[in-house]
């Protein structure tokens, strides 16, 4: 081994550019990666909330991995599926559960107005416990991103909240904005438009000299790590091309894709009446966001935050063939199959019409697609390029909480709609008993407080005079 490199080493360039490095052997105290579980320099605490819209009706959850959860099956040993989680305390009369349930996701509390949650989210409780004096320099404090299409209230799509219930970070909805949030922005001295300049150069050009040093003859790295650094920066450049349409500057780089044509901002939620999307448009946008987010985590640029795949009460009319592995599972045509336009032709109506004794074919296909896309993100943190100092992957070591807005979807019964809300968590470096489906039948606050306590947080979510009932079945 040529030397030792700090886990938080980053390459810095002009403006606010900061490009992190993947984990390298030189970041560990020994070549064998020997460490104690929980050592922050080798296995940092990470907590991310992964949200998907509309939910999975409780009867479908009972089918386990034989039903709509099938895409999660390859990861079943790394997930703990929780059934019977109750968010009834989040109900507010006069406000439907799309909003109440979505705001309760990861907070277990009702909303506090249109732009606040009733308390902090899981990731922020853990963040403040692990870093009471602030995160190490060079990190994005909280990274919030996602692809979503319903905006009437912030709680529908933002899922990371500060200790006082305010939004922990601005939502990054466009791939370019997410890239900029992670990698920074180049400010040019000639007064020209930075966005126009960005089309002609890569942000990696700003760290070129440091990159040459890291892979050169005087580098503190061994040959294996040099190769990993080179591959990592190639991957960053690839994502940059996908996000910005920058022309390739390195041999072998992929062709520049077309710029995203999806609607964003208010135009993507025109009065709640919905927008038309193809499966390819939705999946391509999401996977670019998921890749960028996963890269930020692998670079150790982000340890806390949330990622959203379709907001609560989503308003999309999806169309196109849906395949899983080598099978065609469904042909989406929400508006045509519903024979309706506007909001009545959107996918959320399948949830309002869910019935246990019916096939619910369209709902099942939508839910299955959601699980496939969540699995895509999780698998991005589980590969050979995502290995921590203890030899486990980032997925193994991190706490990733997965949840949604509703346990049923029908507005006419709050008890049913806010009970049985789907949850799953990862192992968090052996803290939680993955590889099983557990019927916890517990209030969300008890589940969440059990999780945060296991992650080292003493703060108790919910009312201070409430008696906590630990859900011990979660723990190893």
C-alpha positions in Angstrom: 0.0 0.0 0.0 1.4 3.4 -1.0 0.0 5.5 1.8 -3.2 6.4 3.6 -6.0 8.7 2.3 -8.7 10.1 4.5 -12.2 8.8 3.8 -13.5 12.3 3.1 -10.8 13.2 0.6 -12.3 15.3 -2.2 -10.9 16.9 -5.3 -11.5 20.7 -5.3 -11.6 22.9 -8.3 -12.8 26.4 -9.5 -15.8 28.0 -7.9 -17.5 25.5 -5.6 -16.6 22.4 -7.4 -16.0 19.4 -5.1 -15.7 15.9 -6.5 -15.5 13.1 -4.0 -13.6 9.8 -4.3 -15.0 6.3 -3.9 -13.8 4.1 -1.0 -10.2 3.1 -1.5 -8.0 0.6 0.3 -5.8 3.5 1.4 -8.7 5.0 3.4 -8.6 2.0 5.8 -6.1 1.5 8.5 -5.2 -1.9 7.1 -5.4 -3.8 3.9 -7.8 -6.3 5.4 -10.3 -3.6 6.1 -10.4 -4.7 9.7 -12.6 -2.4 11.8 -15.1 -2.3 14.6 -18.8 -1.9 13.5 -19.8 1.7 13.8 -16.4 3.3 13.5 -17.3 6.6 11.8 -14.2 7.0 9.6 -14.7 3.6 8.0 -18.4 3.0 8.2 -20.1 6.4 8.6 -23.7 6.5 9.8 -26.0 7.2 6.8 -29.8 7.5 6.8 -32.0 8.0 3.8 -35.8 8.0 3.3 -37.0 6.4 0.1 -40.6 7.3 -0.7 -43.0 6.0 -3.4 -46.5 7.3 -4.1 -49.9 5.8 -3.6 -48.9 2.8 -1.5 -49.4 -1.0 -1.5 -52.8 -2.1 -0.2 -52.5 -4.3 2.9 -54.0 -7.4 1.3 -51.4 -7.3 -1.5 -48.6 -7.0 1.1 -49.7 -10.4 2.5 -48.6 -12.0 -0.8 -45.0 -11.3 0.1 -42.5 -11.6 -2.7 -44.9 -13.6 -4.8 -46.9 -10.5 -5.6 -46.1 -6.9 -6.3 -43.0 -7.0 -4.1 -41.4 -9.4 -6.6 -38.7 -6.9 -7.8 -37.4 -6.7 -4.2 -36.9 -10.4 -3.9 -33.2 -10.4 -5.1 -32.6 -8.1 -2.1 -34.7 -9.9 0.4 -31.7 -10.9 2.6 -30.8 -7.2 2.9 -34.4 -5.9 3.7 -36.7 -6.2 6.6 -40.3 -5.8 5.4 -42.6 -4.4 8.1 -46.4 -5.0 7.9 -49.1 -3.5 10.1 -47.6 0.0 10.7 -50.3 2.4 11.8 -50.2 6.2 11.1 -53.7 7.0 12.4 -52.4 9.8 14.6 -51.6 11.7 11.4 -55.2 12.0 10.3 -56.5 15.6 10.1 -60.2 16.0 9.5 -60.9 17.7 6.1 -57.5 16.7 4.6 -57.3 13.5 2.7 -54.8 10.8 3.5 -52.7 11.5 0.4 -51.3 14.4 2.4 -51.7 13.1 5.9 -50.1 9.8 5.2 -47.3 11.2 3.1 -46.3 13.7 5.8 -46.4 10.9 8.3 -44.0 8.9 6.3 -40.7 9.0 8.2 -42.1 11.5 10.8 -45.1 9.5 12.2 -46.8 12.8 12.9 -49.6 14.8 11.3 -48.6 17.9 9.2 -48.3 21.3 10.8 -49.7 23.5 8.0 -49.0 23.2 4.3 -45.2 23.4 4.4 -44.2 21.8 7.7 -44.3 18.4 9.3 -45.4 17.8 12.8 -41.8 16.9 13.8 -38.5 15.7 12.4 -37.9 12.8 10.0 -35.9 9.7 10.8 -32.8 10.8 8.8 -32.6 14.2 10.6 -32.9 12.7 14.1 -30.0 10.4 13.3 -28.0 13.2 11.6 -28.2 15.5 14.6 -27.3 12.6 17.0 -24.3 11.5 14.9 -23.1 15.0 14.1 -24.3 17.5 16.8 -21.6 20.0 15.7 -22.3 19.6 12.0 -21.1 17.3 9.2 -17.5 17.2 8.1 -16.6 19.8 5.5 -17.1 19.0 1.8 -20.5 17.3 2.3 -24.0 18.2 1.2 -25.8 18.6 4.6 -29.0 17.0 3.4 -29.8 15.8 -0.1 -33.4 15.8 -1.2 -34.3 14.8 -4.7 -36.8 12.9 -6.8 -39.1 12.5 -9.7 -42.7 13.5 -8.8 -45.9 14.9 -10.3 -48.1 16.3 -7.6 -47.4 19.4 -5.7 -50.4 20.9 -3.9 -48.7 20.6 -0.5 -45.0 20.1 0.3 -45.6 17.0 2.4 -46.7 15.2 -0.7 -43.1 15.1 -2.1 -40.5 16.3 0.4 -39.6 13.6 3.0 -36.8 15.0 5.1 -37.6 17.4 7.9 -35.6 19.3 10.4 -36.0 19.0 14.2 -38.6 21.8 14.1 -40.6 20.2 11.2 -39.3 22.6 8.5 -38.1 21.2 5.2 -34.5 20.0 5.6 -33.4 20.9 2.1 -34.7 22.1 -1.3 -36.1 19.4 -3.5 -33.9 18.7 -6.5 -36.3 17.7 -9.2 -34.3 18.2 -12.4 -31.3 16.0 -13.0 -29.2 19.1 -13.7 -30.2 20.6 -10.4 -29.3 17.5 -8.5 -25.9 17.3 -10.3 -25.3 20.9 -9.4 -26.2 20.3 -5.8 -23.7 17.5 -5.5 -20.8 18.8 -7.7 -21.2 22.5 -7.3 -21.4 25.3 -9.9 -18.6 26.9 -11.9 -18.6 30.7 -11.7 -16.8 32.2 -14.7 -14.9 35.4 -14.4 -15.6 36.6 -17.9 -19.3 37.3 -17.0 -20.7 34.8 -19.5 -23.6 32.6 -18.7 -22.4 29.6 -16.6 -25.0 27.3 -18.1 -23.9 28.2 -21.6 -20.3 27.6 -20.6 -21.2 24.3 -19.0 -22.3 23.0 -22.4 -18.7 23.3 -23.6 -16.8 22.0 -20.6 -17.0 19.5 -17.8 -16.9 20.3 -14.1 -14.2 17.6 -13.9 -11.9 19.8 -16.0 -11.6 22.0 -12.8 -10.0 19.1 -10.9 -7.9 17.8 -13.7 -4.5 18.6 -12.1 -5.5 16.9 -8.8 -6.8 13.9 -10.8 -3.5 13.6 -12.6 -1.7 13.6 -9.2 -4.0 10.9 -7.8 -3.3 8.6 -10.7 0.3 9.6 -11.5 3.7 8.2 -10.4 3.8 10.3 -7.2 0.3 9.3 -6.1 -0.2 7.9 -2.6 -2.4 5.2 -4.1 -1.7 1.7 -5.2 -2.5 0.5 -8.7 -5.9 -1.0 -7.8 -7.0 2.3 -6.2 -5.6 4.3 -9.1 -7.8 2.3 -11.5 -10.8 2.7 -9.2 -10.3 6.5 -9.1 -10.1 6.7 -12.9 -13.2 4.5 -13.3 -15.0 6.6 -10.8 -14.3 9.9 -12.5 -15.3 8.4 -15.9 -18.6 7.5 -14.3 -19.1 11.0 -12.9 -18.4 12.4 -16.4 -20.9 9.9 -17.9 -23.7 11.1 -15.5 -22.8 14.7 -16.2 -23.3 14.0 -19.9 -26.6 12.4 -19.2 -27.7 15.4 -17.0 -26.3 18.3 -19.1 -25.9 17.0 -22.6 -22.1 17.9 -22.4 -20.2 16.5 -25.4 -17.9 13.6 -24.6 -14.3 14.7 -23.9 -12.8 11.3 -23.0 -12.3 8.4 -25.3 -14.9 5.7 -25.0 -17.5 7.9 -23.3 -21.1 7.1 -24.2 -23.0 9.2 -26.7 -24.7 12.2 -25.4 -28.5 11.4 -24.9 -31.3 13.7 -25.8 -32.1 16.4 -23.2 -35.0 15.6 -20.9 -38.3 16.7 -22.2 -40.4 16.0 -19.1 -42.4 18.8 -17.5 -41.1 20.2 -14.2 -42.4 22.7 -11.6 -46.0 23.8 -11.7 -46.5 22.8 -15.3 -46.1 19.2 -14.2 -49.1 19.5 -11.9 -51.6 21.6 -14.0 -54.4 22.1 -11.4 -54.1 18.5 -10.3 -55.5 17.3 -13.6 -52.4 15.3 -14.5 -49.9 14.8 -17.3 -49.3 12.1 -19.9 -46.1 10.1 -19.6 -44.7 7.0 -21.3 -43.1 4.3 -19.3 -39.7 5.0 -21.0 -39.9 8.7 -20.2 -40.7 8.1 -16.5 -38.1 5.4 -16.0 -35.3 7.1 -17.9 -35.7 10.3 -15.8 -36.0 8.4 -12.5 -33.0 6.2 -13.2 -30.8 9.2 -14.0 -31.9 10.8 -10.7 -31.3 7.5 -8.9 -27.8 7.1 -10.4 -26.8 10.7 -9.5 -28.1 10.2 -6.0 -26.3 6.9 -5.5 -23.1 8.4 -6.9 -23.3 11.2 -4.3 -23.6 8.6 -1.5 -20.8 6.5 -2.9 -18.6 9.6 -3.1 -19.4 10.3 0.6 -20.9 13.7 -0.5 -24.2 12.8 1.1 -25.1 10.8 4.2 -28.6 12.0 5.0 -31.7 12.9 3.0 -34.6 11.5 0.9 -35.4 10.4 -2.5 -38.9 10.4 -4.0 -40.3 8.2 -6.8 -43.7 9.8 -7.6 -45.4 12.0 -5.1 -48.4 11.2 -2.9 -51.6 11.2 -4.9 -49.5 11.2 -8.1 -51.2 12.7 -11.2 -49.9 10.8 -14.2 -51.5 9.0 -17.1 -49.0 6.3 -17.9 -48.8 4.6 -21.3 -46.5 1.9 -22.7 -45.5 -1.7 -22.3 -44.1 -2.8 -18.9 -41.5 -5.6 -18.8 -39.9 -7.3 -15.8 -36.8 -9.4 -16.6 -37.9 -11.3 -19.8 -41.6 -11.0 -19.2 -44.2 -8.5 -20.4 -46.4 -7.9 -17.4 -48.8 -5.2 -18.6 -49.6 -2.6 -21.2 -50.2 0.7 -19.4 -52.9 3.0 -20.8 -54.4 4.7 -17.8 -56.6 7.2 -19.7 -57.8 4.6 -22.3 -58.4 1.9 -19.8 -60.2 4.3 -17.5 -62.0 5.9 -20.5 -61.5 9.2 -18.8 -59.5 12.4 -19.2 -57.9 14.7 -16.7 -57.5 13.5 -13.1 -60.1 10.8 -13.5 -57.8 9.2 -16.1 -54.8 9.2 -13.8 -53.2 6.2 -12.1 -54.2 7.3 -8.6 -57.8 6.3 -9.4 -56.9 2.6 -9.5 -56.1 2.9 -5.7 -59.4 4.6 -4.9 -61.1 1.7 -6.6 -59.1 -1.1 -5.0 -61.3 -4.1 -3.9 -59.9 -7.2 -2.2 -62.1 -9.5 -4.2 -61.2 -8.1 -7.6 -58.1 -8.6 -9.8 -56.9 -5.0 -9.5 -54.7 -5.7 -12.5 -53.7 -2.1 -13.3 -53.0 -1.3 -9.7 -50.8 -4.4 -9.4 -48.8 -3.4 -12.5 -48.2 0.1 -11.2 -47.2 -1.1 -7.8 -44.9 -3.7 -9.3 -43.2 -1.0 -11.5 -42.7 1.1 -8.4 -40.9 -1.8 -6.6 -38.7 -2.4 -9.7 -37.6 1.2 -9.7 -36.9 1.3 -6.0 -34.9 -1.9 -6.4 -32.8 -0.2 -9.1 -31.7 2.5 -6.7 -31.0 0.0 -3.9 -28.9 -2.2 -6.2 -26.8 0.9 -7.2 -25.6 0.9 -3.6 -24.9 -2.8 -3.5 -22.2 -3.3 -6.1 -18.4 -3.7 -6.1 -18.0 0.0 -6.5 -20.0 0.6 -3.3 -17.9 -1.2 -0.7 -17.1 0.3 2.7 -14.1 -0.2 4.9 -15.6 -3.2 6.7 -15.9 -5.1 3.4 -19.7 -4.7 3.2 -21.6 -2.6 0.7 -23.1 0.8 1.4 -26.6 -0.8 1.2 -25.6 -3.2 4.0 -24.2 -0.5 6.2 -26.8 2.3 5.7 -30.2 2.8 7.1 -32.6 3.2 4.2 -36.2 3.5 5.3 -38.8 2.8 2.6 -42.4 3.9 2.9 -45.4 5.4 1.3 -48.6 7.3 2.0 -51.4 4.7 2.3 -52.3 1.2 3.4 -55.3 1.0 1.1 -56.1 4.0 -1.0 -59.8 4.4 -0.4 -60.7 7.8 1.2 -63.9 6.6 2.7 -62.2 4.9 5.7 -59.4 6.6 7.5 -58.8 3.5 9.8 -58.1 1.4 6.7 -56.3 4.0 4.7 -53.7 5.0 7.4 -53.2 1.5 8.8 -51.1 -1.2 7.3 -48.8 1.3 5.6 -46.0 -0.5 3.8 -42.5 -0.1 5.3 -39.1 -1.7 4.8 -35.7 -1.0 6.2 -32.1 -2.1 5.5 -29.8 -3.6 8.0 -27.7 -0.6 9.0 -24.5 -2.5 9.6 -26.2 -5.4 11.4 -28.5 -3.4 13.7 -31.8 -4.7 12.2 -33.0 -8.2 11.5 -33.1 -8.3 7.7 -34.2 -11.3 5.6 -37.7 -11.5 7.0 -41.2 -10.2 6.6 -42.4 -9.0 10.1 -46.0 -8.3 11.2 -45.2 -5.6 13.7 -48.8 -4.3 14.1 -47.5 -1.2 15.9 -47.9 2.5 15.7 -45.4 4.3 13.4 -44.0 6.3 16.3 -42.9 3.2 18.1 -41.3 1.7 15.0 -39.5 4.9 14.2 -38.3 5.5 17.8 -37.0 1.9 17.9 -35.1 2.5 14.7 -33.6 5.9 15.7 -32.6 4.5 19.2 -30.8 1.6 17.5 -28.9 4.2 15.4 -27.7 5.9 18.6 -30.2 8.8 18.9 -31.6 9.7 22.3 -34.3 12.1 20.9 -37.8 10.6 21.2 -40.1 11.4 18.3 -43.7 12.3 19.1 -45.3 13.8 22.2 -42.9 13.9 25.2 -45.4 12.4 27.6 -46.3 9.5 25.4 -45.2 6.0 26.6 -42.9 4.4 24.1 -43.5 0.7 23.2 -40.3 -0.7 21.5 -40.8 -3.0 18.6 -38.0 -5.4 19.5 -38.7 -7.7 16.5 -36.8 -5.2 14.3 -33.5 -5.6 16.2 -30.8 -8.3 15.8 
